[in-house]
Structures are given as C-alpha cells and as structure tokens.
Amino acid sequence: MTSKDGKVKLSDSEIQYLDKAEICRFATASKDGQPHVVPVSHLYDEGYIFVAVDYGTKKLKNLRENSKAAIIVDSYSPMRAVMIQGSVKLLEKGEEYREIYKLFHSRFAWVRRDPWKEGEAPFVKMTPTHKVSWGFRKQ
C-alpha cells in the first residue's frame, strides 16, 4: 500500500521488527550498476529509513551517482524479513539532520561512544517506494 506522498506503508509488525533490529544490510549501486552491500545501523522514523554514513565511503559515492538504495532486515528463527527499496537524499546539515542525530545518539551506544559534529558525517534519508516482507501475519 502506498500513501498520498508516494511512500510505501509498512504494517505495525514490520515497523516493530525494523525498530528491534540494530543492523540492516544496506545496498547501493554505482552509476554503471555495480552493487555494493554493507551492514549499517538504521532508524525508521515518520515513514522514512535513516542510515548514518561516512564521507569517503563507497556507499556515499554510489548514492551521489545513483539515488536508489535498498535495505533488508532478516532473521532465521523465526524466518522473517523486510526488504525496502527507495530513493534517497543526503542530510548533511540543518534542523532535520540534528533531529535524526539525536535519535541515533539515544538509540545506539556506538554513537554515544564516538559522537560526531554536524557536517562531519551525513545521514541518508530513504523514502520507501517498494517493500517485500515475509514471516508476518496479515494485519
């Protein structure tokens, strides 16, 4: 199901599953389509997926060339997964950046141990445009 703003709607069970997982696999592709998949921390907030990235990384280079990305959170006991594809924009500074940083800081111990300042590392804001999930009951 898609909302009026074009975002794919997730079920409450899917949102809870994303919120419980600290790590997802984050997939990007270069302008010529070469895939790149890495584990990252993520947040789901207000219908968007947020991922912290570093400057100088392959994933950031890919996102500057190709604004499409995907994440998957999965487990095998019980067998369950949520895969989300979408378009991204980079947050490097500003009020939204600071709000997302606060959420990352409160949720992840690694951010509290190794904090950074605005402008030192961007966030990826992914607008979900497609999802596939399994292992959840219909709501």
C-alpha positions in Angstrom: 0.0 0.0 0.0 1.3 3.5 -0.9 0.4 6.7 1.0 -0.6 10.0 -0.6 3.0 11.2 -0.5 4.2 8.2 -2.5 5.8 6.3 0.4 5.1 2.6 0.9 3.2 2.0 4.1 4.6 -0.6 6.5 2.5 -2.7 8.8 2.8 -2.2 12.6 4.5 -5.6 12.8 7.1 -4.6 10.1 7.8 -1.3 11.9 8.3 -3.1 15.2 10.6 -5.6 13.5 12.7 -2.8 12.0 12.8 -1.0 15.3 14.1 -4.1 17.2 17.0 -4.7 14.8 20.1 -2.6 15.2 21.7 -3.7 12.0 20.4 -4.0 8.4 22.1 -4.7 5.1 22.3 -1.5 3.0 22.6 -1.9 -0.8 23.6 0.8 -3.2 24.8 0.6 -6.8 27.3 2.7 -8.8 26.2 4.6 -11.9 27.1 1.5 -14.0 25.0 -0.8 -11.8 27.8 -2.4 -9.8 26.2 -3.5 -6.4 27.6 -2.8 -3.0 26.1 -4.2 0.2 27.2 -3.4 3.7 25.9 -3.8 7.3 24.8 -0.5 8.8 22.7 0.9 11.7 19.4 2.3 10.7 16.3 4.0 12.1 12.7 4.1 10.9 11.1 7.4 11.7 7.9 9.1 10.3 7.8 6.7 7.3 11.5 7.1 6.3 14.6 5.0 6.8 17.7 6.8 8.0 21.2 5.5 7.8 24.4 7.1 9.1 27.3 7.1 6.5 30.8 8.4 6.4 32.4 10.7 3.9 34.8 9.0 1.5 32.9 5.6 1.5 31.9 3.6 -1.5 28.2 3.7 -0.4 28.3 7.5 -0.3 30.0 7.7 -3.7 27.4 5.3 -5.1 24.5 7.4 -3.7 25.9 10.5 -5.3 25.9 8.7 -8.6 22.6 6.7 -8.2 20.0 7.8 -5.7 18.3 4.4 -5.4 19.1 2.1 -2.5 17.6 -0.8 -0.5 17.8 -2.3 3.0 16.9 -5.7 4.3 16.5 -6.8 7.9 16.1 -10.5 8.3 16.2 -13.4 10.8 16.0 -17.1 10.5 14.5 -18.1 13.9 11.7 -17.3 13.2 12.1 -16.9 9.5 11.2 -13.3 8.8 12.4 -10.4 6.7 11.6 -6.9 5.5 13.2 -5.6 2.3 12.6 -2.0 1.4 13.7 -0.2 -1.8 13.6 3.6 -2.3 15.1 6.8 -3.3 17.5 8.7 -1.1 18.6 12.2 -0.3 21.6 13.1 1.8 21.2 15.1 5.0 24.5 16.9 5.8 23.3 19.9 8.0 20.2 21.6 9.3 17.4 21.0 11.7 16.3 17.6 10.3 19.9 16.4 10.5 20.1 17.5 14.2 16.8 15.7 15.0 18.0 12.5 13.4 21.3 12.7 15.1 19.5 13.0 18.5 17.6 9.8 17.7 20.7 7.9 16.7 22.5 9.2 19.8 19.7 8.0 22.1 19.4 4.6 20.4 22.9 3.5 19.6 25.7 3.1 22.2 28.4 3.3 19.4 27.2 6.9 18.6 27.5 7.9 22.3 31.0 6.4 22.4 32.1 8.0 19.2 30.0 11.1 18.6 30.4 13.5 15.6 29.5 17.0 14.8 27.1 18.3 12.2 28.8 18.3 8.9 31.3 15.5 9.8 29.2 12.6 8.5 25.9 12.7 6.6 22.7 10.8 7.1 20.9 9.0 4.2 17.1 9.6 4.2 15.4 6.9 2.2 11.8 7.3 1.0 10.4 3.7 0.7 8.9 3.1 -2.7 8.7 -0.7 -2.7 8.7 -3.4 0.0 8.6 -7.1 0.3 8.3 -8.9 3.6 7.7 -12.4 4.8 7.0 -14.2 8.1 4.4 -11.7 9.3 0.7 -12.3 9.7 -1.6 -10.1 7.7 -2.9 -7.1 9.6 
